[in-house]
């Protein structure tokens, strides 16, 4: 099903504007609008097929406390009969149609992140009935039954990177681990913001940007809905990564701050020498950032490489050429998952993508690629994991990974590429020296 058809009559540009402004939006639809996309029959097919194939499975949990359960038909059936909403996260791992939807959404929106699909199977009267906010964009597609929603019109915490809510009465709590959460008293409550109620029926769509208060509960019928979730990294991550790489070139930033003296340790005071050193390094970083701001190319390229891939990657592997001298790497924000089927077929999953690679020994090679993350094509033949693979086979596998966005080709002319090449050569020399020493 085309992404444009999924969000119709809303246009892609309207959806982007709605998300960027942090506004919730309701879009009514025909009862059969999503019938070709997914159904209860498709849900149970995913559950049974996932167990049989032994692939990387979606995560599945019960109701608002997210109690994990097994991804198999008997367990899910018992959970539903006992009156629990079953939440299946990343169901696109078990459905080719939903994987295609994720890829189509990322491409159509030019979204700087990854799409995944969550599924909510709710018996009558169950759901996530307490007000909460999520950390990603949630595009809910109502497939079967009805679900009553309460939601604010705009984000209480724009572009929230935390999930939180009033799971227990009037106390706001934040779930999961993170290095940031809003300061107490800075987040308006749902009652302070005001909210509206809407009952979603088959074919309806509801857009909830990150940080918008909402709750949902099935009415007197069993509800089945999909949540197309769009998750993006904060832009500061790309900026910090470029700054870090630039700083590591210089010795003063690779080294630690001054060692503490005995007097400092005894009295618990910081010496003027240490304060001066800290100040000088902070000023140096600020000056570096100021220079980088005049030429934003490094940050822009990193953002494009991490989240959207290069133009070559978007076109596919047929348009990319790799030679033995090329250096490739896994983009820093890409965290592929390796799955090996019983027949030996290996697959990499991540960023809403999946690529299958057949052949004896490829699973070990992929595992080594994930471990190294950056390497020269010419080095692969020396890996123990690549034993039995010739140069043509290695290039073919690398091209497939480049085409899927799991690897990016590093331009040879950049400083970063030269640095990677030096590291690769140094590692090769070290391995040879080690082998000679053992011999």
C-alpha positions as CSV (number, residue, x, y, z in Angstrom):
1,X,0.0,0.0,0.0
2,X,1.4,3.4,-1.0
3,X,2.3,5.7,1.8
4,X,0.4,8.5,0.1
5,X,-2.7,6.3,0.1
6,X,-2.2,5.6,3.8
7,X,-2.3,9.2,4.9
8,X,-4.8,10.4,2.2
9,X,-6.5,12.9,2.0
10,X,-3.7,14.5,3.9
11,X,-0.7,15.5,1.8
12,X,2.9,14.7,2.7
13,X,3.7,18.4,3.1
14,X,0.7,18.8,5.5
15,X,1.9,15.8,7.5
16,X,5.4,17.2,7.8
17,X,4.1,20.6,8.9
18,X,1.8,19.0,11.5
19,X,4.7,17.1,13.0
20,X,7.1,20.0,12.9
21,X,4.6,22.2,14.7
22,X,3.9,19.6,17.3
23,X,0.1,19.6,16.6
24,X,-2.2,16.6,16.9
25,X,-4.4,15.9,13.9
26,X,-7.4,13.6,13.2
27,X,-8.1,12.4,9.7
28,X,-11.3,10.4,9.1
29,X,-11.3,7.7,6.5
30,X,-13.4,5.0,4.8
31,X,-14.0,1.7,6.8
32,X,-12.0,-0.3,4.2
33,X,-9.2,2.2,3.8
34,X,-6.5,0.0,5.5
35,X,-7.9,-3.4,4.7
36,X,-5.2,-4.1,2.1
37,X,-2.5,-3.1,4.6
38,X,-3.1,-5.3,7.6
39,X,-5.8,-7.3,9.5
40,X,-6.3,-9.7,12.4
41,X,-5.5,-12.6,10.0
42,X,-2.3,-10.9,9.1
43,X,-1.5,-10.4,12.8
44,X,-1.8,-14.1,13.6
45,X,0.1,-15.0,10.5
46,X,3.0,-12.8,11.8
47,X,2.9,-14.5,15.2
48,X,2.9,-18.0,13.9
49,X,5.5,-17.3,11.2
50,X,7.8,-15.6,13.6
51,X,8.1,-18.6,15.8
52,X,8.6,-21.0,13.0
53,X,11.3,-19.1,11.2
54,X,13.3,-18.4,14.3
55,X,14.0,-14.8,13.2
56,X,14.6,-11.7,15.3
57,X,11.2,-11.2,16.9
58,X,9.2,-8.1,17.8
59,X,8.9,-7.2,21.4
60,X,5.5,-7.9,23.0
61,X,4.0,-6.7,26.2
62,X,0.8,-6.4,28.2
63,X,-1.1,-3.1,28.9
64,X,0.3,0.0,30.5
65,X,2.9,-1.8,32.7
66,X,4.6,-3.3,29.7
67,X,4.8,-6.8,31.2
68,X,6.8,-8.8,28.5
69,X,5.3,-12.0,27.2
70,X,6.4,-14.6,24.5
71,X,5.8,-13.9,20.9
72,X,3.8,-17.1,20.2
73,X,0.1,-17.8,19.4
74,X,-0.9,-19.6,22.6
75,X,0.6,-16.9,24.9
76,X,-0.9,-14.1,23.0
77,X,-4.3,-15.8,22.8
78,X,-4.3,-16.4,26.6
79,X,-3.3,-12.7,27.2
80,X,-6.2,-11.5,25.1
81,X,-8.7,-13.8,26.7
82,X,-7.6,-12.6,30.1
83,X,-8.6,-9.0,29.1
84,X,-5.2,-7.5,28.4
85,X,-4.2,-5.2,25.6
86,X,-1.3,-6.7,23.8
87,X,1.3,-4.3,22.4
88,X,3.6,-5.6,19.8
89,X,6.6,-3.3,19.2
90,X,8.4,-3.4,15.8
91,X,6.0,-5.7,14.2
92,X,7.6,-4.7,10.9
93,X,10.3,-7.2,11.8
94,X,7.8,-10.0,11.1
95,X,5.9,-8.5,8.2
96,X,7.2,-7.7,4.7
97,X,4.2,-5.4,4.0
98,X,4.9,-3.3,7.2
99,X,8.6,-3.1,6.4
100,X,7.7,-1.7,3.0
101,X,5.5,0.8,4.8
102,X,8.3,1.9,7.0
103,X,10.7,2.4,4.1
104,X,8.0,4.3,2.1
105,X,7.3,6.6,5.0
106,X,11.0,7.4,5.6
107,X,11.5,8.1,1.9
108,X,8.3,10.1,1.3
109,X,8.9,12.3,4.4
110,X,12.7,12.6,4.1
111,X,12.5,11.8,7.8
112,X,15.8,12.2,9.7
113,X,15.4,9.0,11.7
114,X,13.8,5.5,11.5
115,X,10.3,4.3,11.1
116,X,8.8,1.2,12.8
117,X,5.3,-0.3,13.3
118,X,3.7,-1.1,16.6
119,X,0.5,-3.0,16.8
120,X,-2.2,-2.7,19.6
121,X,-4.7,-5.6,20.0
122,X,-7.2,-4.5,22.6
123,X,-10.1,-6.4,24.0
124,X,-13.2,-4.3,25.0
125,X,-12.5,-1.7,27.7
126,X,-8.7,-2.1,27.7
127,X,-5.8,0.0,26.5
128,X,-3.4,2.6,27.7
129,X,-6.0,4.5,29.6
130,X,-3.7,6.9,31.6
131,X,-2.4,10.1,30.1
132,X,1.2,9.8,28.8
133,X,3.6,11.3,26.3
134,X,5.8,9.4,23.9
135,X,9.2,10.1,22.5
136,X,8.4,9.6,18.8
137,X,5.8,10.6,16.2
138,X,2.8,8.2,16.4
139,X,0.6,7.9,13.4
140,X,-2.2,5.6,14.5
141,X,-4.2,3.7,11.9
142,X,-7.5,2.2,13.1
143,X,-8.0,-1.2,11.4
144,X,-10.8,-2.9,13.3
145,X,-13.2,-2.1,16.1
146,X,-13.3,1.3,17.9
147,X,-11.0,3.0,20.3
148,X,-11.7,6.1,22.4
149,X,-8.9,8.7,22.5
150,X,-8.2,11.7,24.7
151,X,-5.5,14.0,23.5
152,X,-4.1,17.5,23.7
153,X,-4.0,19.7,20.6
154,X,-0.2,20.5,20.9
155,X,2.9,19.1,22.6
156,X,3.5,19.7,26.3
157,X,7.1,18.8,25.8
158,X,8.0,19.5,22.1
159,X,10.2,16.8,20.6
160,X,10.4,14.9,23.9
161,X,13.1,12.3,24.1
162,X,11.4,10.7,27.1
163,X,8.3,8.7,27.7
164,X,6.3,9.7,30.8
165,X,2.9,9.7,32.2
166,X,0.4,9.6,35.1
167,X,0.4,5.8,35.4
168,X,-0.4,6.0,39.1
169,X,-2.8,8.8,40.0
170,X,-1.5,12.3,40.0
171,X,2.2,11.6,40.1
172,X,4.1,12.2,36.9
173,X,6.8,9.7,36.3
174,X,9.4,9.2,33.5
175,X,10.0,5.7,32.2
176,X,13.3,4.1,31.1
177,X,16.9,5.3,31.3
178,X,17.9,8.6,29.8
179,X,20.4,11.4,30.4
180,X,17.6,14.0,30.4
181,X,14.1,14.6,31.6
182,X,12.1,17.8,32.0
183,X,12.5,19.8,35.2
184,X,9.7,19.3,37.8
185,X,7.0,21.9,37.3
186,X,7.8,22.8,33.7
187,X,5.4,20.3,32.0
188,X,1.8,21.4,31.9
189,X,-0.6,18.7,32.8
190,X,-3.3,17.4,30.5
191,X,-5.9,19.3,32.5
192,X,-4.0,22.5,32.3
193,X,-3.6,22.1,28.5
194,X,-7.1,20.9,27.9
195,X,-7.8,17.9,25.7
196,X,-10.4,16.6,23.3
197,X,-12.1,13.2,22.9
198,X,-12.4,11.3,19.6
199,X,-13.5,7.7,18.9
200,X,-11.4,6.2,16.1
201,X,-13.2,3.9,13.8
202,X,-11.9,1.6,10.9
203,X,-10.1,3.8,8.3
204,X,-9.5,6.7,10.7
205,X,-6.0,8.1,11.4
206,X,-4.7,10.1,14.3
207,X,-1.3,11.9,14.4
208,X,0.3,12.4,17.8
209,X,3.7,14.2,17.7
210,X,6.2,13.6,20.4
211,X,5.4,15.2,23.7
212,X,1.6,15.3,23.2
213,X,-0.6,14.1,26.1
214,X,-2.9,11.2,25.1
215,X,-4.7,8.1,26.3
216,X,-6.6,5.4,24.5
217,X,-9.0,2.7,25.4
218,X,-11.1,0.2,23.3
219,X,-14.8,0.8,23.5
220,X,-17.3,-2.2,23.6
221,X,-15.6,-4.0,20.7
222,X,-12.2,-5.5,20.2
223,X,-9.8,-3.0,18.6
224,X,-6.9,-3.6,16.3
225,X,-4.7,-0.6,15.4
226,X,-1.2,0.1,14.0
227,X,1.1,2.8,15.2
228,X,3.6,4.0,12.6
229,X,6.3,5.4,14.9
230,X,8.9,7.8,13.6
231,X,11.9,8.2,15.9
232,X,14.6,10.8,15.3
233,X,17.9,11.5,17.0
234,X,18.2,15.0,18.5
235,X,20.2,17.3,16.2
236,X,22.7,17.9,19.0
237,X,24.0,14.4,18.6
238,X,25.3,15.0,15.1
239,X,26.9,18.3,16.2
240,X,28.6,16.8,19.2
241,X,29.9,13.9,17.1
242,X,31.5,16.2,14.6
243,X,33.0,18.4,17.4
244,X,34.3,15.3,19.2
245,X,36.0,14.0,16.0
246,X,37.6,17.5,15.4
247,X,38.8,17.7,19.0
248,X,40.4,14.3,19.0
249,X,42.8,15.4,16.3
250,X,44.6,17.6,18.9
251,X,46.6,16.2,21.8
252,X,45.3,18.6,24.4
253,X,41.7,17.3,24.0
254,X,42.7,13.6,23.8
255,X,44.5,13.9,27.2
256,X,42.8,14.2,30.6
257,X,42.5,17.2,32.8
258,X,45.4,17.8,35.1
259,X,46.1,15.3,37.8
260,X,44.9,16.3,41.2
261,X,47.5,17.3,43.8
262,X,47.7,15.8,47.3
263,X,46.6,19.2,48.6
264,X,43.5,19.2,46.4
265,X,42.6,15.7,47.4
266,X,43.1,16.5,51.1
267,X,41.2,19.8,51.2
268,X,38.6,19.1,48.5
269,X,39.5,22.4,46.7
270,X,40.3,23.0,43.1
271,X,43.6,24.7,42.4
272,X,43.9,27.8,40.2
273,X,46.1,25.8,37.9
274,X,43.3,23.3,37.3
275,X,40.7,26.0,36.9
276,X,42.9,27.8,34.4
277,X,43.4,24.6,32.4
278,X,39.7,23.8,32.3
279,X,38.9,27.3,31.2
280,X,41.5,27.3,28.4
281,X,40.2,24.0,27.0
282,X,36.6,25.2,27.2
283,X,37.5,28.4,25.3
284,X,39.4,26.3,22.8
285,X,36.3,24.2,22.1
286,X,34.1,27.3,21.8
287,X,36.5,28.8,19.3
288,X,36.5,25.5,17.4
289,X,32.7,25.5,17.2
290,X,32.7,29.1,16.1
291,X,35.0,28.2,13.2
292,X,32.9,25.2,12.3
293,X,29.7,27.3,12.3
294,X,31.2,29.3,9.4
295,X,31.4,26.1,7.4
296,X,28.6,23.7,8.4
297,X,29.5,21.1,5.8
298,X,30.8,18.6,8.2
299,X,27.7,18.6,10.3
300,X,25.4,18.6,7.3
301,X,27.2,15.7,5.7
302,X,27.1,13.7,9.0
303,X,23.4,14.3,9.4
304,X,22.8,13.2,5.8
305,X,25.0,10.1,6.1
306,X,23.6,9.0,9.4
307,X,19.9,9.3,8.7
308,X,19.2,9.6,5.0
309,X,22.2,7.9,3.5
310,X,24.2,9.1,0.5
311,X,22.5,9.6,-2.9
312,X,24.3,6.5,-4.0
313,X,22.7,4.5,-1.2
314,X,19.3,5.9,-2.0
315,X,19.6,4.8,-5.6
316,X,20.7,1.3,-4.7
317,X,23.8,-0.8,-5.0
318,X,23.7,-1.0,-8.8
319,X,24.8,2.7,-9.0
320,X,27.7,2.3,-6.5
321,X,31.2,1.1,-7.4
322,X,33.6,-0.4,-4.9
323,X,37.2,-1.1,-5.4
324,X,39.8,-2.8,-3.1
325,X,41.1,0.6,-2.1
326,X,37.7,1.9,-0.9
327,X,37.0,2.4,2.8
328,X,33.4,1.7,4.1
329,X,31.9,2.1,7.5
330,X,28.6,1.6,9.4
331,X,27.1,5.1,10.0
332,X,27.5,6.0,13.7
333,X,23.7,6.1,14.5
334,X,23.0,2.8,12.6
335,X,22.8,-0.2,14.9
336,X,22.1,-3.2,12.7
337,X,20.9,-6.5,14.2
338,X,22.1,-9.8,12.8
339,X,19.6,-12.6,12.4
340,X,20.5,-16.1,11.1
341,X,17.7,-18.4,9.9
342,X,17.8,-22.2,10.3
343,X,18.7,-22.6,6.7
344,X,21.8,-20.4,7.2
345,X,20.4,-17.3,5.5
346,X,21.7,-14.2,7.2
347,X,19.8,-11.0,7.5
348,X,20.7,-7.5,8.8
349,X,17.8,-5.5,10.3
350,X,17.7,-1.9,11.4
351,X,16.6,1.6,10.4
352,X,13.4,0.2,9.0
353,X,15.4,-1.9,6.5
354,X,16.3,-5.6,6.1
355,X,18.7,-7.2,3.7
356,X,19.1,-11.0,3.2
357,X,22.4,-12.6,2.2
358,X,22.7,-16.2,1.2
359,X,25.9,-18.3,1.2
360,X,28.1,-20.4,3.4
361,X,30.0,-18.5,6.0
362,X,28.3,-15.1,5.4
363,X,26.9,-15.0,8.9
364,X,30.4,-14.9,10.4
365,X,31.5,-12.3,7.9
366,X,28.6,-10.0,8.8
367,X,29.3,-10.5,12.5
368,X,32.9,-9.4,11.9
369,X,31.7,-6.3,9.9
370,X,29.4,-5.3,12.8
371,X,32.3,-5.7,15.2
372,X,34.8,-3.6,13.2
373,X,32.3,-1.0,11.8
374,X,35.0,0.6,9.6
375,X,37.3,-1.2,7.2
376,X,39.0,-1.2,3.8
377,X,37.6,-3.6,1.2
378,X,41.1,-4.9,0.6
379,X,41.4,-6.0,4.2
380,X,38.4,-8.2,4.3
381,X,40.1,-11.1,2.5
382,X,42.6,-11.3,5.3
383,X,39.9,-11.9,7.9
384,X,39.4,-15.3,9.2
385,X,35.6,-14.8,8.9
386,X,36.1,-14.3,5.1
387,X,37.8,-17.6,4.5
388,X,36.5,-19.2,1.3
389,X,35.2,-15.9,-0.2
390,X,36.9,-14.4,-3.2
391,X,37.3,-10.7,-3.9
392,X,34.2,-10.6,-6.2
393,X,32.0,-12.2,-3.5
394,X,33.2,-9.8,-0.9
395,X,32.5,-6.7,-3.1
396,X,29.1,-8.1,-3.9
397,X,28.2,-8.4,-0.2
398,X,29.6,-5.0,0.6
399,X,27.6,-3.5,-2.3
400,X,24.4,-5.0,-1.0
401,X,25.0,-3.5,2.4
402,X,25.8,-0.1,0.9
403,X,22.6,-0.3,-1.2
404,X,20.6,-1.0,2.0
405,X,22.2,1.9,3.9
406,X,24.1,-0.4,6.4
407,X,27.4,0.7,5.0
408,X,28.5,4.0,3.5
409,X,31.4,4.6,1.2
410,X,33.9,7.1,2.6
411,X,35.2,9.6,0.1
412,X,38.9,9.2,-0.2
413,X,39.7,12.9,-0.3
414,X,38.4,13.7,3.2
415,X,40.5,13.9,6.3
416,X,38.2,11.4,7.9
417,X,38.9,8.9,5.1
418,X,42.6,9.4,5.4
419,X,42.4,8.9,9.2
420,X,40.4,5.7,8.7
421,X,42.9,4.4,6.1
422,X,45.8,5.1,8.5
423,X,44.0,3.2,11.3
424,X,43.3,0.3,8.9
425,X,46.9,0.1,7.8
426,X,48.2,0.4,11.4
427,X,45.9,-2.5,12.4
428,X,47.1,-4.6,9.5
429,X,50.7,-4.0,10.4
430,X,50.0,-4.8,14.0
431,X,48.4,-8.1,13.1
432,X,51.3,-9.0,10.8
433,X,53.8,-8.2,13.6
434,X,51.8,-10.3,16.1
435,X,51.8,-13.3,13.7
436,X,55.6,-13.0,13.1
437,X,56.2,-12.8,16.9
438,X,54.2,-15.9,17.4
439,X,56.0,-17.6,14.6
